[in-house]
Amino acid sequence: MKTWLSCTLAAIIGFTAAWVLGSYAFFDTFIGYATGILLNIGTFILLPLVFVTLMAATGSLRKDKGTIGPVFLVSTAWSIFTALVLSLLAGIAFILIPNDFPMITGTQFSTDTSLASSLKTSMQSMFSRYNPLANSPFMNLIISPSWLLPVAFTAFVFGFAMKPDNDAIKPAYAVMNSFSEIMYRMSHFMASICWLFVAFYSAYWFKNLKSSGLLDIPNFFFFTIIAVAAAVCIVIPLLFWCFTGFKGNPYRLIPRAIASSMLGLFSGNLLFPLTGVYHLNRKNLGIQKRVVSATMPFSTFFTRGGTAMISTICLCALCTRANIAILDIRSIALIACSCTLYSLLCSMNLGFETIFVIALASEMLGFDLGGIELLALGALPIINGLGTFVDMVLSSLGCYASAKAVDSVIKVPYRETL
């Protein structure tokens, strides 16, 4: 069974379980334990996967002169441009259909306005702790399970030095490529069972949705869902064609990558589906291994257009609730730009990306929300999941665009997809 179909069926099973059993305490306990265990399993191979494959990919791209620059240049341009466009369009749509941010059931209102300061302190502490320039890269590989920058930095440096331009280095390059194939086999395994992860995490997601109270005040929720659907079905394909010169069909690529996107939606964790997306991009989208290995770690840091878009919508809604008059083009543009800026740093706060962007963007713009930004915590699994869903779509299409820039794409018949 193809991954897009198996994951869709798994999501339906999760939805049914959440609506039928969600009111029982044993179901809540079971789902809580199961999702925690599955998260550890899903990220177990992530660090060696990123380290080995990025090192091999960097050496391979350096071997072919004129490829490493275009790959990272296109990835950078894609990440920044898509985040800015999606944020601006979301803000413009909010001008047309304004909504208050709902009072989520179970959320404690607070007038604490120190959230932005706390996030800044946490970010500085984390960067100091994981700084690969100041600390041992090998120690960073051990202590950075939720942030891939030290791992990616170390692998890139080693791979840059592993260019196979003499006989002494060629054996090491061949061995690292062999290890890279082993990691892709592990990725294949994770992609093959991603339906299992989707079943459990979708039950957890729908349970949160049912108990959050968002459906009692549906305007904001439906507005966000429509914004996500419009982004995936209309805006992102148009941007994709602009980047590829109308080469490649995004409406063929998105369904083939939907399994990892659904896992990102229900888990709200960009790293969790990353282990399977390596193989899916290689097998289903026809992207060469070296391009996938080079761009996917990069995407976890910078391809955050979905998070920026959702954060823009939430910040506009919070400002509306706080009676801050911001509904004009200039203010929307400032909000979109600030959310885009902070979305590039949100990988340092995994699982809290949306609240991270909202708090720091509002402080940067001088919006006194009076602490009501903490209302977003009650809806965090839902809004973070929607942002991650779009991020995963952008990552896969951005990887394809980078591969197209260096002619590293092959056409894969549907019957050969996973």
C-alpha positions as CSV (number, residue, x, y, z in Angstrom):
1,M,0.0,0.0,0.0
2,K,1.4,3.4,-0.9
3,T,2.4,5.7,1.9
4,W,-0.1,8.4,1.1
5,L,-3.0,5.9,1.4
6,S,-1.7,4.0,4.4
7,C,-1.1,7.3,6.3
8,T,-4.5,8.7,5.4
9,L,-6.2,5.5,6.6
10,A,-4.1,5.7,9.8
11,A,-5.3,9.3,10.4
12,I,-8.9,8.2,10.0
13,I,-8.3,5.4,12.6
14,G,-6.8,8.0,14.9
15,F,-9.7,10.4,14.4
16,T,-12.2,7.6,15.2
17,A,-10.3,6.5,18.3
18,A,-10.1,10.0,19.6
19,W,-13.8,10.8,19.2
20,V,-15.0,7.4,20.5
21,L,-12.5,6.8,23.3
22,G,-11.2,10.3,24.0
23,S,-13.3,10.8,27.1
24,Y,-11.9,7.8,28.9
25,A,-8.9,8.3,31.3
26,F,-7.2,5.1,30.2
27,F,-7.1,6.3,26.6
28,D,-5.5,9.5,27.6
29,T,-2.8,7.7,29.7
30,F,-2.2,5.1,26.9
31,I,-1.8,7.7,24.2
32,G,0.5,9.8,26.3
33,Y,2.9,6.9,27.0
34,A,2.7,5.6,23.4
35,T,3.5,8.9,21.7
36,G,6.4,9.5,24.1
37,I,7.9,6.1,23.3
38,L,7.3,6.5,19.5
39,L,9.0,9.9,19.6
40,N,12.1,8.4,21.1
41,I,12.1,5.6,18.5
42,G,11.5,8.1,15.7
43,T,14.4,10.2,16.6
44,F,16.8,7.4,17.7
45,I,18.6,7.3,14.4
46,L,18.3,11.0,13.5
47,L,21.7,12.2,14.8
48,P,23.8,9.5,13.0
49,L,21.6,9.8,10.0
50,V,22.2,13.6,9.7
51,F,25.9,13.3,10.6
52,V,26.8,10.5,8.2
53,T,24.7,11.5,5.2
54,L,25.6,15.2,5.3
55,M,29.3,14.4,5.5
56,A,29.0,12.1,2.5
57,A,26.8,14.6,0.6
58,T,29.2,17.5,1.2
59,G,32.1,15.6,-0.1
60,S,30.1,14.4,-3.1
61,L,28.9,18.0,-4.0
62,R,32.5,19.3,-3.7
63,K,33.7,16.5,-6.0
64,D,31.4,17.9,-8.8
65,K,32.5,21.4,-9.3
66,G,29.8,24.0,-9.4
67,T,27.1,22.0,-7.5
68,I,27.5,22.8,-3.8
69,G,26.9,26.6,-4.3
70,P,23.6,26.4,-6.3
71,V,22.2,23.7,-4.0
72,F,22.6,25.9,-0.8
73,L,21.8,29.1,-2.7
74,V,18.5,27.8,-4.0
75,S,17.6,26.3,-0.6
76,T,18.3,29.7,1.1
77,A,16.3,31.7,-1.4
78,W,13.4,29.2,-1.3
79,S,13.3,29.2,2.5
80,I,13.3,33.0,3.0
81,F,11.1,33.9,0.0
82,T,8.4,31.4,0.8
83,A,8.2,32.3,4.5
84,L,7.9,36.0,3.6
85,V,5.2,35.5,0.9
86,L,3.1,33.1,3.0
87,S,3.2,35.5,6.0
88,L,2.3,38.5,3.9
89,L,-0.6,36.7,2.2
90,A,-1.9,35.3,5.6
91,G,-1.8,38.9,7.0
92,I,-3.7,40.3,4.0
93,A,-6.3,37.5,4.3
94,F,-6.7,38.4,8.0
95,I,-7.4,42.0,7.1
96,L,-10.3,40.8,4.9
97,I,-11.6,38.3,7.6
98,P,-10.4,39.4,11.1
99,N,-10.8,37.0,14.0
100,D,-10.2,37.2,17.7
101,F,-7.9,34.6,19.2
102,P,-10.2,32.2,21.1
103,M,-10.1,31.7,24.8
104,I,-9.0,28.0,24.8
105,T,-10.6,25.7,27.5
106,G,-8.2,25.0,30.3
107,T,-5.8,27.9,29.5
108,Q,-4.9,30.0,32.5
109,F,-5.0,33.7,31.7
110,S,-1.9,35.6,32.9
111,T,-0.7,39.1,32.9
112,D,3.0,38.0,33.0
113,T,4.8,39.9,30.2
114,S,8.2,38.5,30.8
115,L,7.8,35.6,28.3
116,A,9.9,37.3,25.5
117,S,12.7,38.0,28.0
118,S,12.6,34.4,29.2
119,L,12.8,33.1,25.6
120,K,15.7,35.3,24.8
121,T,17.6,34.1,27.9
122,S,16.8,30.5,27.0
123,M,17.9,31.0,23.4
124,Q,21.2,32.6,24.5
125,S,21.9,29.8,27.0
126,M,21.2,27.1,24.5
127,F,23.3,28.7,21.8
128,S,26.2,29.1,24.3
129,R,25.9,25.5,25.3
130,Y,25.7,24.0,21.8
131,N,28.0,26.5,20.1
132,P,30.2,24.3,17.8
133,L,32.8,27.1,17.6
134,A,33.2,27.4,21.4
135,N,32.7,23.8,22.5
136,S,33.9,20.4,21.5
137,P,32.0,19.2,18.4
138,F,32.0,15.7,19.6
139,M,30.4,16.7,22.9
140,N,27.8,18.6,21.0
141,L,26.9,15.4,19.1
142,I,25.9,13.8,22.4
143,I,24.1,16.7,24.2
144,S,22.0,18.1,21.3
145,P,19.1,15.7,20.8
146,S,16.6,18.5,20.0
147,W,18.8,20.9,17.9
148,L,20.7,19.7,14.9
149,L,22.9,22.7,14.3
150,P,26.0,21.4,16.1
151,V,25.6,18.0,14.3
152,A,25.1,19.6,10.9
153,F,28.0,22.1,11.4
154,T,30.4,19.3,12.4
155,A,29.3,17.0,9.5
156,F,29.6,19.9,7.0
157,V,33.2,20.7,8.1
158,F,34.3,17.1,8.0
159,G,32.6,16.6,4.6
160,F,34.1,19.7,3.2
161,A,37.5,18.3,4.0
162,M,36.6,14.9,2.6
163,K,36.6,16.0,-1.1
164,P,38.0,12.9,-2.9
165,D,40.7,14.8,-4.9
166,N,43.6,12.4,-4.1
167,D,44.1,8.7,-3.6
168,A,44.6,8.9,0.1
169,I,41.1,10.4,0.7
170,K,39.2,8.3,-1.9
171,P,38.9,5.2,0.4
172,A,37.5,7.3,3.2
173,Y,35.0,8.9,0.8
174,A,33.9,5.4,-0.4
175,V,33.5,4.1,3.1
176,M,31.4,7.2,4.1
177,N,29.2,6.7,1.1
178,S,28.6,3.1,2.2
179,F,27.6,4.2,5.7
180,S,25.3,6.7,4.0
181,E,23.5,3.9,2.2
182,I,23.1,2.1,5.5
183,M,21.5,5.2,7.0
184,Y,19.1,5.4,4.0
185,R,18.1,1.8,4.6
186,M,17.2,2.9,8.2
187,S,15.3,5.8,6.7
188,H,13.5,3.4,4.4
189,F,12.4,1.3,7.4
190,M,11.1,4.4,9.2
191,A,9.2,5.6,6.1
192,S,7.6,2.1,5.7
193,I,6.1,2.2,9.2
194,C,5.2,5.9,9.3
195,W,1.5,4.9,9.2
196,L,1.9,3.5,12.7
197,F,3.3,6.8,14.0
198,V,0.5,8.6,12.2
199,A,-2.2,6.4,13.8
200,F,-1.0,7.1,17.4
201,Y,-0.2,10.8,16.9
202,S,-3.4,11.6,15.0
203,A,-5.4,10.1,17.9
204,Y,-3.4,12.4,20.3
205,W,-3.9,15.4,18.0
206,F,-7.6,14.9,17.5
207,K,-8.0,14.4,21.3
208,N,-6.3,17.7,21.9
209,L,-8.5,19.3,19.3
210,K,-11.7,17.9,20.9
211,S,-10.8,19.1,24.4
212,S,-9.3,22.4,23.5
213,G,-12.5,24.2,22.8
214,L,-11.4,25.5,19.4
215,L,-14.4,23.8,17.8
216,D,-16.8,25.7,20.2
217,I,-15.5,29.0,18.6
218,P,-14.8,27.7,15.1
219,N,-14.1,30.9,13.2
220,F,-10.4,31.2,14.0
221,F,-9.8,27.5,13.6
222,F,-11.6,27.3,10.2
223,F,-9.8,30.4,9.0
224,T,-6.4,28.8,9.9
225,I,-7.4,25.5,8.2
226,I,-8.4,27.3,5.0
227,A,-5.2,29.4,5.0
228,V,-3.2,26.1,5.3
229,A,-5.2,24.5,2.4
230,A,-4.8,27.6,0.2
231,A,-1.0,27.7,0.9
232,V,-0.5,24.0,0.1
233,C,-2.8,23.9,-2.9
234,I,-2.3,27.3,-4.5
235,V,0.5,29.5,-3.2
236,I,3.3,27.0,-2.8
237,P,2.8,25.4,-6.2
238,L,2.9,28.8,-7.8
239,L,6.1,29.7,-5.9
240,F,7.5,26.3,-6.9
241,W,6.9,27.0,-10.6
242,C,8.6,30.3,-10.2
243,F,11.7,28.7,-8.8
244,T,11.9,25.8,-11.3
245,G,10.8,27.7,-14.4
246,F,7.7,25.5,-14.6
247,K,9.7,22.3,-14.6
248,G,8.1,19.7,-12.4
249,N,4.6,19.2,-11.3
250,P,4.0,20.1,-7.6
251,Y,0.6,18.5,-7.7
252,R,2.4,15.2,-8.3
253,L,5.1,15.8,-5.8
254,I,3.0,16.9,-2.8
255,P,0.9,13.7,-2.6
256,R,4.1,11.6,-2.8
257,A,5.5,13.5,0.2
258,I,2.3,13.7,2.1
259,A,3.2,10.9,4.6
260,S,6.0,12.9,6.2
261,S,3.8,16.0,6.1
262,M,1.0,14.3,7.9
263,L,3.4,13.0,10.5
264,G,4.6,16.6,11.0
265,L,1.0,17.8,11.3
266,F,0.0,15.3,14.0
267,S,3.3,15.3,16.0
268,G,4.0,19.1,15.7
269,N,7.7,18.1,15.7
270,L,9.8,18.8,12.6
271,L,12.6,16.5,13.6
272,F,10.3,13.5,14.1
273,P,9.3,12.9,10.5
274,L,12.8,13.8,9.3
275,T,14.1,10.2,9.6
276,G,11.6,8.9,7.0
277,V,11.6,11.9,4.7
278,Y,15.1,11.2,3.5
279,H,14.1,8.0,1.8
280,L,10.7,9.4,0.6
281,N,12.4,12.3,-1.1
282,R,14.9,10.1,-2.8
283,K,12.5,7.3,-3.7
284,N,9.2,9.1,-4.4
285,L,10.4,12.4,-5.7
286,G,13.4,11.1,-7.6
287,I,16.0,13.4,-5.9
288,Q,19.6,12.3,-5.8
289,K,20.8,11.2,-2.4
290,R,23.5,13.9,-2.1
291,V,21.0,16.7,-2.6
292,V,18.5,15.2,-0.1
293,S,21.3,14.7,2.5
294,A,22.6,18.3,2.0
295,T,19.3,20.2,2.1
296,M,17.1,18.4,4.6
297,P,19.2,19.3,7.7
298,F,19.3,22.9,6.3
299,S,15.5,22.8,6.1
300,T,15.1,22.1,9.8
301,F,16.7,25.5,10.6
302,F,15.4,27.8,7.9
303,T,12.5,26.3,5.9
304,R,9.8,27.6,8.3
305,G,7.3,29.3,6.0
306,G,4.4,27.4,7.6
307,T,5.4,28.4,11.2
308,A,5.9,32.0,10.0
309,M,2.4,32.0,8.4
310,I,0.6,30.5,11.4
311,S,2.5,32.8,13.8
312,T,1.4,35.8,11.7
313,I,-2.3,34.7,11.9
314,C,-2.1,34.1,15.6
315,L,-0.3,37.4,16.3
316,C,-2.9,39.3,14.3
317,A,-5.7,37.5,16.2
318,L,-4.1,38.2,19.6
319,C,-3.6,41.9,18.6
320,T,-7.3,42.0,17.7
321,R,-8.3,40.6,21.0
322,A,-6.0,43.1,22.8
323,N,-7.7,45.9,20.9
324,I,-4.4,47.0,19.2
325,A,-5.3,48.7,15.9
326,I,-3.0,46.9,13.4
327,L,-5.2,46.0,10.6
328,D,-3.6,48.0,7.8
329,I,-1.1,47.0,5.1
330,R,1.9,48.6,6.8
331,S,1.3,46.9,10.1
332,I,0.6,43.6,8.5
333,A,3.9,43.9,6.5
334,L,5.8,44.6,9.7
335,I,4.2,41.6,11.5
336,A,4.9,39.3,8.5
337,C,8.6,40.4,8.3
338,S,9.1,40.0,12.1
339,C,7.5,36.6,12.1
340,T,9.6,35.5,9.2
341,L,12.8,36.8,10.9
342,Y,12.1,34.9,14.2
343,S,10.9,31.8,12.3
344,L,14.5,31.3,11.2
345,L,15.5,30.9,14.9
346,C,12.5,28.9,16.1
347,S,14.2,25.5,15.7
348,M,16.0,26.3,19.0
349,N,12.6,25.9,20.8
350,L,11.3,22.6,19.4
351,G,7.7,22.1,20.1
352,F,7.1,25.7,21.1
353,E,8.0,27.4,17.7
354,T,4.7,29.3,17.4
355,I,4.7,30.8,20.9
356,F,8.4,31.6,20.4
357,V,7.8,33.6,17.2
358,I,4.6,35.3,18.6
359,A,6.3,36.5,21.8
360,L,9.5,37.8,20.3
361,A,7.8,39.4,17.2
362,S,5.3,41.2,19.4
363,E,8.1,42.5,21.6
364,M,10.1,43.6,18.6
365,L,7.1,45.6,17.2
366,G,6.3,47.1,20.6
367,F,2.8,45.5,20.9
368,D,1.8,45.3,24.5
369,L,-0.4,42.1,24.5
370,G,-0.6,42.2,28.3
371,G,0.3,38.5,28.6
372,I,-2.5,37.2,26.5
373,E,0.0,35.6,24.1
374,L,0.0,32.8,26.7
375,L,-3.4,31.9,25.3
376,A,-1.6,30.3,22.4
377,L,-0.2,27.6,24.8
378,G,-3.6,26.0,25.0
379,A,-3.8,25.5,21.3
380,L,-0.1,24.8,20.7
381,P,-0.4,21.2,19.6
382,I,-2.9,22.2,16.9
383,I,-1.4,25.4,15.6
384,N,2.2,24.0,15.8
385,G,1.1,21.0,13.9
386,L,-0.5,23.0,11.1
387,G,2.7,25.1,10.8
388,T,4.9,22.0,10.7
389,F,2.6,20.4,8.0
390,V,3.3,23.4,5.7
391,D,7.0,23.3,6.7
392,M,7.3,19.7,5.6
393,V,5.7,20.4,2.3
394,L,8.0,23.3,1.7
395,S,11.1,21.2,2.7
396,S,10.3,18.5,0.2
397,L,9.5,20.9,-2.7
398,G,12.6,23.1,-1.8
399,C,14.7,20.0,-1.9
400,Y,13.3,19.2,-5.4
401,A,14.0,22.8,-6.5
402,S,17.6,22.6,-5.3
403,A,18.1,19.3,-7.1
404,K,16.5,20.8,-10.3
405,A,19.1,23.6,-10.2
406,V,22.0,21.1,-10.5
407,D,20.1,18.6,-12.7
408,S,19.9,15.9,-10.0
409,V,16.3,14.7,-10.5
410,I,15.0,11.6,-12.2
411,K,11.3,10.8,-13.1
412,V,9.9,8.1,-10.9
413,P,6.8,6.2,-12.1
414,Y,4.0,6.0,-9.6
415,R,4.2,2.2,-9.4
416,E,7.8,2.5,-8.1
417,T,7.0,4.9,-5.3
418,L,6.9,3.8,-1.7
